[in-house]
Each structure stands twice: as C-alpha cells, then as structure tokens.
C-alpha cells in the first residue's frame, strides 16, 4: 500500500545536514518555513501546530520511514516541534533493523542527507506568484531520503559516537550480504 492511497503528499526537505550522534540519534529539519521547494510550495510558520497537538493528545506518533516506504520503518522520532526556522526533528535509528544500520552508514558517509515529510494538506492558498502556501498540514511521517524536494532540508552528519570498529563491522556485513546476493 502506498502513502498516496491515503491522499498524502510528500515534501522533501534538506536543510542543514542531519546529525548522526550518540546511540544512532539523528537530528535535523524536516521542513523549513518560507522557502519555495522544487514543486513551487511554501510551508508557512504554524502549519504543523494543530497536527502536532492532535498527535500528542491522541498518544500517536509520526513515523520514521526509509524513502517514504510504509513497509520500511527504521526508527522512532522522539521529538518533533516547530521552531522559528521550521519543523525540527530528533529521533533514533533502531540498530536491530537492518535498514536502519544501512542508513547510519549512508548518513555517516554523506550518501544520504535528506529529510522528507508525508502529509495531507488541510488548508493552502495561492499567492500572487502562483505558489501554493501551505497554512495547515496533517503530518503523517518523516523519512530519510536521497533526494529532498526542499534542497535546504538536510541531515547534519557532524559527529557520531559510534566507534570506528562498529562502523567497519556494519560496512563489512553489508559487503558480505551484497556478495552473497550476487552469488560470489
């Protein structure tokens, strides 16, 4: 089942780089206010407020997915909040999930650095320049992605507390798995 089945839209954001830190913690901006993305949309400050309050009141959560695939959750978002710049997220990749380990390696290498949101538009207006200004959205998920729609929405891989040995073990396991799959 695809997210489109629920009438969801996807917005790729790449602000500052996503941070990979202690315990596979990641941080970054999933959306930035006032910037026009490649689809011609602008998210307005406060667009997420009602959705975030509703999620909290219902005890729900925004899902952390790999490349918007609803069958590929890779972690949990511990904190999602609007600030003056945009929608800031902080969460953890789950090391027990193979794709999460792969994501950690890819983030650390700089191969993956984008964030993207899956949402449903509640209200929007067109401005004089023809851009759609999103004034309220219902947030469903935030994904780690290869190509963000908003080029400024990036993961900041500034530092990691993973020791080099752990990263080397993960990389070796991935090489072995790839070799096994290719029949070598």
N, C-alpha and C positions, 0 to 999 in steps of 0.2 A: 504494500500500500504506500503510495506516495503522499507527501505532505500536501500536494496540490489537491488531493481528494477532499481535503478539509477547507478548501478555498484559501489556503495560506499563500503568502508571498514570501520571497526570500530577498534579503538585503545583505549584501556582502560588505563588510566594513574592515578597513585595515588602517588603523590609526598608528599609534606608536607600536613598536613590536610587542608581542605577547611575552610576558615574563614567565620563564620556567624556573621555579625556585624549589625550596625545601619540600621534600615529600611529594614531588611531582605537582606542586601547586603552580597554577597559571593565573596570570592577571592580564587585563588589557581592556580596551574599549571595543564593545561590540557595535556601537553606533555613536556617531558624533553629530551634535546639533549644528544646524545652519549650513552644512556643506552639501553641495549638489553631487549626488552619486552618478554613476555611469548610465543609469536609467532615467535621469532627469528628476529624481525625487529629492526632497529635503525633509529631514526629520526635525520637527520643532521641539524646543525645550518643553518638557512636561508631557510629551506624547505617551510615555510609558507609565506615568504615575498611577492612573486608575487600574491598569492591568496588574502592576506590581502589588498594589494594595489588595486587590481581589485574590491574587495567588496566595499572598500571606494569610489573608483571612480564612481561606479555604484549606490551608495547610498543604497547598500544592507546591509544585516546583517547576522551574524552567529546565528543560532537558539539555544536557551537553551531548551533542552528536558529532559524528565524524562525517564531514561533507554533506550534511543535511539528510543523511540516511537514517530513517526512523528505526531501522533494524541494527544500527551501529552506535548505541550509547557507549561513550568511552570514559565518562567521569561524571562528576556532580558539580554544580555551581553552588558554592557556599554563600556567596553574596552577589547580589545584582542590585545596583542602585543608580539612579540618575544623580549626576553632579552638574557643575556648571558647564562641563565640556560635552557630556554625553552619557551613554549607558556604560558604566564601569562594571566589569565582572571579575570575580575571584572564585576559583574553584580548584578541583583536584582531578588529575588523571588517575584512574584506578589501575594500579600495576598488575592486578590479576587479569585484566582484559588485554589480550594480545594487541589489538589495535591501539590501545592507549600507550602501550610500551613503544610501539612503532611511532606513534605521534610524538612521544617525548624525544625520540632520536631525531625525527624530522624537524621538530622545533629547535632542538639544540644545534642542528646543522644549518638552520636557516632555510631549509627547503619548504617548510610550512610556516607561515606567519600571519595568516589572515583569520579574521573572525567574521561571522555572518549570522544574521538573525532570520528566524522563520516566524512570521507574524500574520495577523489578519488586520486589514485596515478597518478601523471603526469610523474615523472621520478624516477627511482631507479636503483641501481647497486648492484651486489652480491660481497661481499668481500671474501677474502681468507678463512674465517671461515664459509662461506655459509650463512651468514646473509644478509638480504636484507637491504640496506642502502637507506632510502627514502630521495632523494635530492630535490624533489618538490612535494607538495601535494596541492590539491584544497580542502580547508576546507569548510564543509557544516554546521556542528553542533557540539556543545559541550554539553554533557549530564552529569547529576548527576547519578552515578551508584553505585550498590552494590559491584561488583567485577571488579576492573580495571585490564586491561591487563599489564600495567606497574605498578608494585606494589608500586613504589615510588611516583606515582601521587595521592595525597590525598588532601582532603579538610581540612583546618585547622579550627576546631571549637574552637578557642582560646577564643573568647569572643562574647557576644551578648548584644545589648542594649534593647532587648525585656525584659520587666519586667516579673518576675516570674508569675504574675497573668495572663498575656496574654498566656504564655506557658501552664499554667494549664487549661485555658479555651479551648485552642486548643486540649489538651490531653483529656479533658472531652468530647468534641464534638466528637472526634474520637472514644472514648469508647462507647458513646451513639449510634453512627452510626453503629458500629460493633455489638452491642447488638440488634439493630433494624433489621439488616440484618440476624442475626442468629435466629430471631423470639422470643427473650426473652421478 
